[in-house]
Amino acid sequence: MPIQLRSTLTCPACGHAKVETMPTDACQWFYTCEACQAVLAPLPGDCCVFCSYGDVPCPPIQQQRAGRAG
């Protein structure tokens, strides 16, 4: 399965959801919700905001999971 580069981030403060393109060369540690201006940071144990608040995990985690599945 190819690596997905887009994930829908959902703000836990207001519920606003937006599709964003994930970086492939770095983790994104902060994200500002455009609706309520809340600054999101990864939850404990997650590497980035996409792993915490997205519907698709970041590309490095997708690659790790694909490696385990294969």
Phi, psi and omega per residue, in radians:
M1 nan 2.293 -3.128
P2 -1.196 2.702 3.107
I3 -1.239 2.275 3.088
Q4 -1.540 2.388 -3.104
L5 -1.891 0.001 3.127
R6 -2.118 2.447 -3.123
S7 -2.480 2.524 3.079
T8 -1.601 1.979 3.091
L9 -1.537 2.316 3.106
T10 -2.059 2.147 -3.112
C11 -1.267 2.198 3.134
P12 -1.277 -0.299 -3.117
A13 -1.401 -0.738 -3.056
C14 -2.183 -0.187 3.124
G15 1.505 0.001 3.116
H16 -1.109 2.394 3.139
A17 -2.142 2.447 3.117
K18 -2.579 2.404 3.081
V19 -1.393 2.236 3.140
E20 -2.244 2.677 3.053
T21 -1.565 2.266 -3.105
M22 -1.489 2.457 3.031
P23 -1.205 2.568 3.134
T24 -1.768 -0.217 -3.036
D25 -1.948 0.046 -3.128
A26 -2.847 2.754 3.039
C27 -1.448 2.528 3.073
Q28 -1.757 1.917 -3.036
W29 -1.521 -0.404 -3.120
F30 -2.324 2.600 3.101
Y31 -2.600 2.293 3.120
T32 -1.755 2.137 3.107
C33 -1.154 2.253 -3.116
E34 -1.296 -0.300 -3.121
A35 -1.499 -0.861 -3.052
C36 -1.989 -0.057 3.125
Q37 1.203 0.231 3.059
A38 -1.140 2.420 3.090
V39 -1.697 2.012 -3.112
L40 -1.604 2.467 3.052
A41 -2.265 2.745 -3.126
P42 -1.037 2.550 3.021
L43 -1.281 2.739 3.112
P44 -0.934 2.298 3.132
G45 1.628 -0.227 3.105
D46 -1.746 2.636 -3.091
C47 -1.542 -0.359 -3.071
C48 -2.772 3.030 -3.120
V49 -1.172 -0.482 3.127
F50 -1.205 -0.622 3.103
C51 -1.252 -0.481 -3.123
S52 -1.535 -0.709 -2.965
Y53 -2.150 -0.005 -3.109
G54 -1.692 2.825 3.088
D55 -1.524 -0.150 3.067
V56 -2.300 2.266 3.112
P57 -1.218 2.877 -3.101
C58 -1.100 2.766 -3.108
P59 -0.934 -0.737 3.120
P60 -1.074 -0.660 3.117
I61 -1.226 -0.678 3.069
Q62 -1.044 -0.734 3.139
Q63 -1.145 -0.708 3.096
Q64 -1.056 -0.810 -3.122
R65 -1.138 -0.656 3.112
A66 -1.158 -0.637 3.112
G67 -1.145 -0.658 3.108
R68 -1.243 -0.601 -3.109
A69 -1.266 -0.533 -3.070
G70 -1.436 nan nan
